[in-house]
Amino acid sequence: QNLLSEKVEQMMEWSSRRSVVRMNGDKFRRFVKAPPRNYSVIVMFTALQPQRQCSVCRQANEEYQVLANSWRYSSAFSNKLFFTVVDYDEGADVFQQLNMNSAPTFMHFPAKGKPKRADTFDLQRIGFASEQLAKWIADRTDVQIRVFRPPNYSGTIALALLVSLVGGLLYLRRNNLEFIYNKAGWAMAALCVVFAMTSGQMWNHIRGPPYAHKNPQNGQVAYLYSIKKQKSFSLEQLSFFCLLSNAAITMGMVLLNEAATSKGDVGKRRIICLVGLGLVVFFFSFLLSIFRSKYHGYPYSFLIK
């Protein structure tokens, strides 16, 4: 009983100073793994040092801090639940002990017994938003946490600047507003929105996937994951692949239409036609090859295997 009281008192003291308690190997084994313990512990295994180049770790840590602060300053705060973090550079032995080779990872260590499979948060499928983490914690501990996010005025400021810029432009051009009726300008703006949406930008914004994955065993960097693994990286979803490929195909179609409808020099029209056809054929084949690499067994391909 004395040992348990000392552990609870120490955890409460650390939590009063900082919402997320930093742990090394010794602290983890003493306060999280070793009995006796009558409190649950949420542990974020991460790699926040700059040399690790884990951008998703920093994003997940921000959400984790929001959740921990929401719990610390809530009226329901008690000594039944604590938030901790183990950084790889401070607790590499803990990663080895748990056979963990990726970060970030969230685990729940219950007050009694060993962690089960459901005590590891499914980050790849659910994402790491504070609200999703709070729901998972409620399922594992019956502790309800209402997430309170600090006010963020960046969006309001950006909108105000945009409105001011547009208003100023319209005022300066108040005697000549013909550019508003420019069909080509509106068409380009619409295409930019379409390319951004079809490239997976919204998916990246919601799920926050890592840019790429480096295998710790052989050091190989993976940019594409099979769809069977239910994982994706932002490099394939963002402009590098889908957006630029779709834009190139669209440009090729525009050139083909221009070659067919214009009344200029025949030789010039022939060159435009060949360039447009080349863009469409090559980048459509490229998109097919990406799909084949993600969905093994897809039977169709064109030019690029």
Secondary structure, 3 states (H helix, E strand, C coil): CHHHHHHHHHHHHHHHHCCEEEECHHHHHHHHHCCCCCCEEEEEEECCCHHHCCHHHHHHHHHHHHHHHHHHCCCCCCCCEEEEEEECCCCHHHHHHCCCCCCCEEEEECCCCCCCHHHECCHHHHCCCHHHHHHHHHHHHCCCCCCCCCCCCHHHHHHHHHHHHHHHHHHHCCCCCHHHHCHHHHHHHHHHHHHHHHCCHHHHHHHCCCCCEECCCCCCEECCCCHHHCCCCHHHHCHHHHHHHHHHHHHHHHHHHHHHHCCCCHHHHHHHHHHHHHHHHHHHHHHHHHHHHHCCCCCCCCCCC
